[in-house]
Amino acid sequence: MSEKNEFFLSRWFKRAFHGSDQEIRNIMEEEQVETPFRTIAKNFFAKHTVRVGLTGFILVFLLVLIGPRFWVLDLSEQDSSLVNLPPGNNMMSIPSALRGKIRDIAAGRTYGVAVDTDGKLFTWGHTKITDKIDIANIPDEVRNADLVMFAAGDDHVTAMDENRQLYVWGNTRLQQGNFTNEMKKGMKNPDESWDIIQLEASNQFSAALSSDGTLYLWGNSNLADIKLRKQYQGNIAKVALTSNEYICLLKDGTVAYTGYKDKGSVFAEIPEVLNNTRVVDIAATSSTVAAVTADGRVVVWGNAKNGEKNIPEFSAPAKNIYGGRFHYVAWLENGEVLAWGSNKYHQTDVPASLHKNGNIKEIFTGNFQNYAVMNDGSVVTWGLKGFLLGTDGLGRDMLTRIVNGGRITMTVGAISVVIAAFIGIVLGGLAGYFGGTTDLVIMRIAEIVGGLPFIPFAMILSAVIGSRLDPTQRMYLIMVVLGVLSWTGMCRLVRAQILAQREMEYVTAARAMGIRESSIVFRHILPNIMSLVLVSLTLDFATCMLTESTLSYLGFGIPLPTPTWGNLLQGANNSIVIQQYWWQWVFPAAIFGFCTICINMIGDGLRDAVDPKSAER
């Protein structure tokens, strides 16, 4: 027979009994696709809700996993000047109408005030001091005045017009606006005119310095040392205000603490290096003061807890210095600008573009914001822009606490599920496979544990044992308590499945081969029911997260200041917060609810993929 005929008969035989080559490949591909794992995966990803839930959970998981690297948690963090700030990113958003027309800027706590070349006043940022007091509500007499100078404090603004008339608006309930009597006390003739050359405002008090060296201080005298020793009047060249005290530069180039605290104040301890040198400029932060000497050196003293004394090396002598709440900015003779101190809100990250936009005309520094006005009229800013999710009652960033709290909540939930799964699978496997007395004892124990009132019992354990533990140990305790009390459902599921599987032929064959009983249970039967176990674990994960948050919300979980999604909601558990500071509970509740819903979507999708008939019910 010829080779051609042999090839023809061979192809006919394959088509008759095995099908064509393409058919064979199609069959093999179909068999490969229809493996159990591929079938489950296809059914799982076929549902739109599952894809949404899986995507949402992955995003939240990555946020709480990677986020703490960028939003670093400081458990000791609190700042009274940043309390209950709403979500926003506009603390340095200078109005477009001011661009190129800025005459003067005053940087306040979380807001800015500026006057343009036409004498028009502008405000921006978070200007609300209280629910009823707003810096943006500028009095009509101030709007109609031609202001020549002004200063922004924590809760008020002090301004002066060309007629030497002083104005104060904002919070004036603590004598911030009572400047008339104080100024008359310092005047030899109360009816004489006076020439103010410097205005300053701080936390509930203000200062004005006249050209003849007379200093006027007014405000809340219970909070601040606003008294002045008479021997210094008429000899003051400049004043710098801290949060509750002040320091003066005298006309002879020396620095003096002119208040009444004297040796009771750290600012009164003038460094010896300044005794024999002339000072040309001074500035102050919340708890330190600084001086620039005639040769361009900078000296800092006081309670420097935020790196204010870590002065960098200067490429040229300093000529001016400015103070924020916890940082300093120095302007050097060669035009360079340096900043040091606390950099929590990037207030010392001087932009590289600052020295590329032209010569600097003036620098203005507030608590956490910095403004550099250039000769061409442009403005370069750096520092705190705002908080995307607001702050809480202690001035802590809500975004940072939500991200780090989510990591703790999800960690507690995951480890609790692992503990519960281990106990439930082991006991359920033993009860289902061996039956008899073993089954009877294990299931009675499960009924006792399952019959305990879960939340009250967990609260009792947490209150009795947890009071002796630190927050980290208490977190481990919560994991163990949740795991030990949550295994009964898994135990019943595994027992029921093993009761059905142990009568299968592969189990009988394994017994006939002499395989150990424990190997049959955990190496042969358990892999066949693992799909259902995974479904249960997914749903239990969400349940454990909810339980931990419930305990924390009730005050029996992980204590503050360690954040969790539960105790973040506990902190918002009062009518004032709910009504006025909505962001403190809306955002934690939203991300927690979103994460829980996504996990439940994934669990439902796994259940339907493992048991397609469940979708038909």
ABEGO torsion letter per residue (X at the ends): XBAAAAAAAAAAAAAAAAEBAAAAAAAAAAAAAABAAAAAAAAAAABAAAAAAAAAAAAAAAAAAAAAAABBBBAABBBAAABGBBBEAAAABBBAAABGABABBBBBAABBBBBBAAGBBBBBEBABABAABBAABBBAAAAABBBABBBBBAABBBBBBAAGBBBBBEBAAAGAABAAAAAAAABABAABBBBBABBBBBBGBBBBBBAAGBBBBBEBAAABBABBBAAABGABABBBBBAABBBBBBAAGBBBBABAAEAABAAABBBAAAAABBBABBBBBAABBBBBBAAGBBBBBEBBAAGAABBBBBABBBABBBBBAABBBBBBAAGBBBBBEBAAAGAABBBAAAAAAEBBABBBBBAABBBBBBAAGBBBBBEBAEBAAEBBAAGBBAAAAAAAAAAAAAAAAAAAAAAAAAAAAAAAAAAAAAEEAAAAAAAAAAAAAAABBAAAAAAAAAAAAAAABBAAAAAAAAAAAAAAAAAAAAAAAAAAAAAAAAABAAAAAAAAAGBBAAAAAAAAAAAAAAAAAAAAAAAAAAAAAAAAAAAAAAGABBBOABBBAAAAAAAABBAAAAAABAAAAAAAAAAAAAAAAAAAAAAAAAAAAABAAAAAX
